[in-house]
Amino acid sequence: MESLDMKEYCSQVKPTVNVIGSVMVPPSRPSPKTILYLSNLDDHLIVRCRFDTLIVYNNDSHNIYGTTNPVKVIRDALSLVLSHYYPLAGRIRRTQDGQKLQVDCTGEGALFVEAVTNYNLSLLGGFEDLKEQLLFQFPLTAEIEEVPPLIFQVTRFDCGGLVVGVSFNNCLCDGRGAAQFLKGLGEIARGETKLSVEPVWQREFLKPQQTHLVRFQHDELLESGFIVNPNCSIQQQLPAKKAEDLALTSFFFSSDALQRIKQPIAEDLKENCTTFEVLAALAWRARIMALGIPLNNAVRFLFGVDMRRAFDPPLPEGYYGNVSYMAYAHSTTAKEVVNGSLSHAVKMIKNAKLSVNEEYVRSSIAFLEMKRSCGEIADVRMCVEDAYFTDWRWLGFNQVDFGWGEPLSSCPGNFLKVLVCPIAFQLPPKGKSGVMVVFCVPRSALKALDTELHSLI
């Protein structure tokens, strides 16, 4: 792949993780030569970015067939599964008018990187800088057409452990769709000849209908400027900030602690509360206080809601496109969240979830189409007052089995640093019951965040 200058890119990787090879992995059989449509939810500016996951396996590198080379197992299975998910082996292209993205099924393949390190998996307990080296990254300045939609890095550790890092172009799949792909990859790696869930493209299901279907104001699109700008990706429009100024830090909430927090809130509201609602309200308040957001500033809480079963009829099983819609809880001021009760914040989050249904999503799809056709493009104004939450607990990354069992843990990668100080929920490592909450904040706010969380608990 000479045009990508792979040797030059690979030479920039820090020496503690050594890249020993990179190759393009094409589908095992020729891909249909076609251009595929992306829905407005796929082509939305907020998903014109990459998201990645790191999946950690223990020090038993023998799979069910006794194979000692997990890199070959995964690479061979990747070629086979790409014949089913051939759009991921293609390339993103712009339409002739430059207004929209589409997928050119070229069959070029996924970038596959093999790496080794003399580190021990026990050193991955937190979010150390080593994690930045566990998934190969192109520069943020790279054009979306230049970067393969799918990138793998398999890193072997001296202790025998393994980390599989995978980076997806978010335009082609959402988190649940990505996990579906990886679980299928695991099935092929374990010797299955047929996928348990066949992939479904069918992005035309979410094609915009008449513009009169715009029935809502869609402040979630206007206030943060999440309107598609056809000229660049979201990374190129974010506020300028240095990655080294941001830090990832995690907090573990045990099931017992969560129950103690949830019970009085449920009694106050006289209704059941989910772990997400309660923990999100607590994390929202702690974030506002730790970042020192002025109490008179307006703040918002934004989070994705999976709409796969919200449509009538539901989307077919195997659909792996973007169907997660951004719901938001709007507060008048930060003071309302900080000085109000946690029950009040939970209620705002509940109401935000209820507001997102098929009619609302269809309206937003038509709204985006109308704005694009009118040439109206808003600026991206992702600001620190907006809290972005992503829940990785039930996407399925923790179920990816390549033949040596389910992973010890799975977690989001460095794409969290692309957003403005987001918060992620993930399952804890095996053996623990509860929720890991990952914050991305300026390093200067770490101590304040720790203090606020402990005081709230």
CORJOLIN-V11341 format. One record per residue. N is the residue number from 0. PSI is psi in radians with two decimals (none if undefined). Layout:
[[N & PSI] [N & PSI]]
This chain:
[[0 & 1.24] [1 & -0.60] [2 & -0.39] [3 & -0.11] [4 & 1.00] [5 & -0.69] [6 & -0.68] [7 & -0.75] [8 & -0.81] [9 & -0.51] [10 & -0.26] [11 & -0.15] [12 & 2.41] [13 & 2.63] [14 & -0.30] [15 & -0.44] [16 & 2.08] [17 & 2.09] [18 & 2.15] [19 & -0.07] [20 & 2.65] [21 & 2.54] [22 & 2.66] [23 & 2.27] [24 & 1.87] [25 & 2.91] [26 & 2.65] [27 & -0.33] [28 & 2.73] [29 & 2.44] [30 & 2.61] [31 & 2.31] [32 & 1.66] [33 & 2.85] [34 & 2.26] [35 & 2.45] [36 & 2.46] [37 & 2.32] [38 & 2.95] [39 & -0.42] [40 & -0.51] [41 & -0.57] [42 & 0.12] [43 & 2.49] [44 & -0.64] [45 & -0.32] [46 & 0.10] [47 & 1.11] [48 & -3.07] [49 & 2.63] [50 & 2.61] [51 & 2.83] [52 & 2.58] [53 & 2.18] [54 & 2.12] [55 & 2.24] [56 & 2.68] [57 & -2.95] [58 & 0.30] [59 & 1.68] [60 & 0.05] [61 & 2.21] [62 & -3.00] [63 & -0.30] [64 & 0.10] [65 & 0.15] [66 & 2.32] [67 & -0.01] [68 & 1.51] [69 & -0.46] [70 & -0.79] [71 & -0.68] [72 & -0.85] [73 & -0.73] [74 & -0.77] [75 & -0.73] [76 & -0.58] [77 & -0.76] [78 & -0.70] [79 & -0.77] [80 & -0.46] [81 & -0.35] [82 & -0.38] [83 & -0.69] [84 & 0.90] [85 & -0.43] [86 & -0.55] [87 & -0.25] [88 & 0.01] [89 & -2.70] [90 & 2.56] [91 & 2.35] [92 & 2.73] [93 & 2.61] [94 & 2.95] [95 & -0.62] [96 & -0.03] [97 & 0.05] [98 & -0.32] [99 & 2.77] [100 & 2.68] [101 & 3.02] [102 & 2.15] [103 & 1.94] [104 & 1.40] [105 & -0.36] [106 & 0.28] [107 & -0.57] [108 & 3.14] [109 & 2.60] [110 & 2.23] [111 & 2.11] [112 & 2.32] [113 & 2.35] [114 & 2.80] [115 & 2.74] [116 & 2.63] [117 & 0.18] [118 & 2.83] [119 & 2.53] [120 & -0.46] [121 & -0.34] [122 & -0.11] [123 & 0.32] [124 & -0.63] [125 & -2.40] [126 & 1.07] [127 & 2.94] [128 & -0.37] [129 & -0.57] [130 & -0.43] [131 & -0.30] [132 & 0.01] [133 & 0.01] [134 & 2.13] [135 & 2.31] [136 & 2.39] [137 & 2.75] [138 & 2.57] [139 & -0.35] [140 & -0.17] [141 & 2.39] [142 & 2.63] [143 & -0.50] [144 & -0.32] [145 & -0.30] [146 & 2.26] [147 & 2.45] [148 & -0.42] [149 & 2.21] [150 & 2.28] [151 & 2.53] [152 & 2.13] [153 & 2.05] [154 & 2.12] [155 & 2.42] [156 & 2.70] [157 & -0.58] [158 & -0.10] [159 & -0.17] [160 & 3.04] [161 & 2.40] [162 & 2.17] [163 & 1.96] [164 & 2.30] [165 & 2.29] [166 & 2.23] [167 & 2.53] [168 & 2.08] [169 & -0.32] [170 & -0.48] [171 & -0.40] [172 & 2.69] [173 & -3.04] [174 & -0.76] [175 & -0.65] [176 & -0.66] [177 & -0.74] [178 & -0.65] [179 & -0.78] [180 & -0.82] [181 & -0.63] [182 & -0.65] [183 & -0.69] [184 & -0.72] [185 & -0.68] [186 & -0.77] [187 & -0.69] [188 & -0.52] [189 & 0.04] [190 & 0.04] [191 & 2.56] [192 & -0.13] [193 & 2.41] [194 & 2.44] [195 & -0.49] [196 & 1.97] [197 & 2.39] [198 & 2.52] [199 & 2.18] [200 & -1.41] [201 & 0.79] [202 & -0.29] [203 & -0.32] [204 & -0.52] [205 & 0.41] [206 & 2.46] [207 & 2.49] [208 & -2.61] [209 & 2.55] [210 & -0.29] [211 & -0.14] [212 & -0.06] [213 & 1.71] [214 & 0.00] [215 & 2.88] [216 & -0.52] [217 & 0.96] [218 & -0.47] [219 & -0.41] [220 & -0.58] [221 & -0.76] [222 & -0.60] [223 & 0.01] [224 & 0.55] [225 & 0.84] [226 & 2.45] [227 & 2.19] [228 & 1.97] [229 & -0.17] [230 & -0.26] [231 & 2.91] [232 & 2.94] [233 & -0.59] [234 & -0.59] [235 & -0.11] [236 & 0.00] [237 & 2.72] [238 & 2.44] [239 & 2.22] [240 & 2.68] [241 & 2.34] [242 & -0.58] [243 & -0.24] [244 & -0.19] [245 & 2.60] [246 & 2.52] [247 & 2.25] [248 & 2.54] [249 & 2.61] [250 & 2.36] [251 & 2.24] [252 & 2.00] [253 & 2.79] [254 & -0.67] [255 & -0.77] [256 & -0.71] [257 & -0.69] [258 & -0.68] [259 & -0.58] [260 & -0.70] [261 & -0.64] [262 & -0.90] [263 & -0.53] [264 & -0.76] [265 & -0.68] [266 & -0.66] [267 & -0.77] [268 & -0.25] [269 & 0.67] [270 & 2.77] [271 & 2.59] [272 & 2.42] [273 & 2.80] [274 & -0.71] [275 & -0.84] [276 & -0.79] [277 & -0.81] [278 & -0.59] [279 & -0.70] [280 & -0.73] [281 & -0.78] [282 & -0.62] [283 & -0.83] [284 & -0.79] [285 & -0.69] [286 & -0.79] [287 & -0.78] [288 & -0.73] [289 & -0.62] [290 & -0.09] [291 & 0.61] [292 & 2.21] [293 & 2.40] [294 & -0.38] [295 & -0.14] [296 & 2.51] [297 & 2.45] [298 & 2.70] [299 & 2.67] [300 & 2.06] [301 & 2.43] [302 & 2.69] [303 & 2.46] [304 & 2.13] [305 & 2.12] [306 & 0.22] [307 & -0.69] [308 & 0.09] [309 & -0.29] [310 & 2.70] [311 & 1.85] [312 & 2.84] [313 & 2.73] [314 & 2.56] [315 & 2.61] [316 & 2.38] [317 & -0.17] [318 & 2.17] [319 & 0.23] [320 & -3.10] [321 & 2.02] [322 & 0.21] [323 & 2.10] [324 & 2.52] [325 & 1.87] [326 & 2.75] [327 & 2.46] [328 & 2.15] [329 & 2.26] [330 & 2.56] [331 & -0.87] [332 & 2.87] [333 & -0.50] [334 & -0.61] [335 & -0.61] [336 & -0.74] [337 & -0.79] [338 & -0.31] [339 & 3.04] [340 & 2.74] [341 & -0.54] [342 & -0.69] [343 & -0.73] [344 & -0.69] [345 & -0.72] [346 & -0.67] [347 & -0.70] [348 & -0.71] [349 & -0.80] [350 & -0.63] [351 & -0.71] [352 & -0.73] [353 & -0.40] [354 & -0.24] [355 & 1.97] [356 & -3.07] [357 & -0.76] [358 & -0.70] [359 & -0.74] [360 & -0.74] [361 & -0.68] [362 & -0.72] [363 & -0.65] [364 & -0.77] [365 & -0.63] [366 & -0.80] [367 & -0.69] [368 & -0.73] [369 & -0.77] [370 & -0.71] [371 & -0.79] [372 & -0.47] [373 & -0.08] [374 & 0.33] [375 & 2.01] [376 & 2.17] [377 & 2.69] [378 & 2.58] [379 & 2.15] [380 & 1.00] [381 & 2.06] [382 & 2.88] [383 & -0.39] [384 & -0.35] [385 & 2.16] [386 & 2.14] [387 & 2.12] [388 & 2.39] [389 & 2.28] [390 & 1.90] [391 & 0.06] [392 & -0.64] [393 & 0.31] [394 & -0.58] [395 & 0.04] [396 & -0.47] [397 & -0.03] [398 & 0.13] [399 & 1.98] [400 & 1.98] [401 & 0.09] [402 & -0.13] [403 & 0.53] [404 & 2.96] [405 & 2.72] [406 & 2.76] [407 & -0.66] [408 & 2.84] [409 & 2.58] [410 & 2.78] [411 & 2.66] [412 & -2.64] [413 & -0.02] [414 & -0.33] [415 & -0.51] [416 & -0.16] [417 & -0.64] [418 & 3.04] [419 & 1.63] [420 & 1.08] [421 & 3.10] [422 & 2.35] [423 & 2.45] [424 & 2.36] [425 & 2.80] [426 & 2.56] [427 & 2.93] [428 & 2.77] [429 & 2.47] [430 & -0.19] [431 & 2.58] [432 & 2.06] [433 & -2.66] [434 & 2.35] [435 & 2.24] [436 & 2.11] [437 & 2.15] [438 & 2.45] [439 & 1.94] [440 & 2.83] [441 & 2.51] [442 & -0.56] [443 & -0.26] [444 & -0.02] [445 & -0.83] [446 & -0.74] [447 & -0.68] [448 & -0.78] [449 & -0.76] [450 & -0.80] [451 & -0.74] [452 & -0.76] [453 & -0.61] [454 & -0.63] [455 & -0.70] [456 & none]]
